[in-house]
């Protein structure tokens, strides 16, 4: 396995595990968070958006890695 695949996998795992450490929100808190997100009123909005974009890119990279491994094994 190439080193950068391992790095991507480690980063993706970290990003996917960290939200599990977050405290549970009530339905009202979730709704308010979604409203704030839609209106770009959340604290640290730019950082949150950057993290969400990075997470999406890592998910895409993970899918590509899976496809590459699958193709290589066939």
Secondary structure as UniProt FT lines:
FT   HELIX           3..18
FT   HELIX           19..21
FT   HELIX           27..38
FT   TURN            39..40
FT   TURN            43..44
FT   HELIX           45..73
//
